[in-house]
Amino acid sequence: MEIERLGPKDVDRVVAASAFFDEPATGEWTTTFLTAPGHHLLFASLDGVDVGFVSGVETTHPDKGTEMFLYELGVDPSARGQGAGKALVTALGDLAIELGCYGMWVSTESDNEAALATYRSAGAGAGDPEPGVVLTWTFELA
């Protein structure tokens, strides 16, 4: 398994891997993500074929310092159960340490056993998930 950190030169590669994402990746949004400071995208490949990704965003707060938010993890169904998710999460954690982040966090549904198992296998807290509520806003864009 190879893990690679992508950059602005990899826009076409990301767009070609749209099946890993919730919605199709666009060139414009991918360029924005890959050129924004503190935004990170790592791809996993097996035998030269891309099989998944993890995205992370550094967040800094005046009273906390900088931590890594694990934004999203996606692994092709054909590659699940082969360690790609764990490898991606571990690599993002290693990058966070390299960048001086004091920690890393992720949000997922409390009944998402596959995600919980992946995050725990990569070193996330072993106890029960913290209770929480996620609220969202959707804005109409002009």
N, C-alpha and C positions, 0 to 999 in steps of 0.2 A: 504494500500500500504506500503510495506516495502522497504527501500533503504539500500543496503549493500555495503560497500567498500570491494573490492576483493583484494586478495594478492596471493603470489606464490603458496599457497596450492590449489588455485581455477582454475588451468590451465584446468583440464578436464571439469569443469563447463562452462568455456568460450568456449572451443572447441565445446561442446555439443550445445551451443547457437549460432552457426555459422550463422543461418538464420537471426539474427539481424544485421549482418555485411554486408558490400558490397561484400566481398569475404569470403570463408571459413577461419576461424581462424585456425592457426596451433599451435601445442604444442610448437615448438621452438620460434615462434614470440611472442606467448602469454607469455611464460616464460621471454623472453627478456623485454617485456613491463612491466610486473608485478614486475620485480626485478630492473628496472631502477629507480634511484632516481628521484623524481619529476614527475613520471608518475602515473596516478590515473585512476582506472576503478571502476565505481559504477554500480550495477545492481538493477533493480526494480523488485519486485515480487508481484503478487496478489494471495492470497490464496495458497501460497507456490509454485507458478509457475512463472518462470522468464518470464518477458514480455518486457524488454528493458534494455538499457545501456546508459551511457554517459562516455566518456573518456576525460581526461584533462591532460595537460602537463604544468608544471611550466616553465616559461621562464624568465631569468634574463638578464638584459642589464646594462652595466656600468652606464648609465645616467638615468635609469628609476627605477631600482629595479626589483622586481619579480611580475609577473602577471600570471594569469591562462589563458591558451589557451584552450577553449572548442573545442577539436579536432573533436569529432563526437558524434552524438546522434542518437540512433536507437530504435524504439518502434515497437513491433509486431503489424501488422495491426488489429488484434483482440482486442488489448488493446488501440488503439488510441481513443482520445476523452474522456478518463477516468482520465486524470491528471498525467499519468506516465511521460510524457515528462517534464512537468512543475516541478514535484517533483524531477526528476533527475537533471535538470538544477539548481534548487534551492539548492539541496544538494551539487552539485559541487561548487556553489558559497559560501555556508556556509563553505565547506572545505577550499576554497581559503582564506577566511577571517581567519579561524583558523590557517592556515599556514603562515599568514602575507602578503599575496598578496595584492597589492594596487588596483587591478581591475581584470576583466575577460573580454575576448573578443572571438568572434566567427565570422567566415565568412560563408556566405550563398548566394545563388542567390537572386537577388532583386525581383524576381517573385515567390519565394518559400513562398507562403502565410502561409502554415502550420508551417514552421519553424519560420517565423517572428512572427506569433501569439504566438507560444510556448515561444520563447525567450522574447518577450515583457511581456507575462503573468508572467514570472519569474523575471521581473524587469529590463530587458535591456532597453536602451534608447527608449523613446516612439516616437521620431520623425522619419523622413524618414531615411533609412539606408544611411550611408556615401557612396558616390560613390567610386568605386574602380575597380581594374582589378587584376585578379589572373593569374599569369604566372606559368607554371610548367615545370620541366625538367624530362625526363624519361631516366634512364641510363640502358644500357645493362649490366647485371651482369654476371660475368664469372662463 
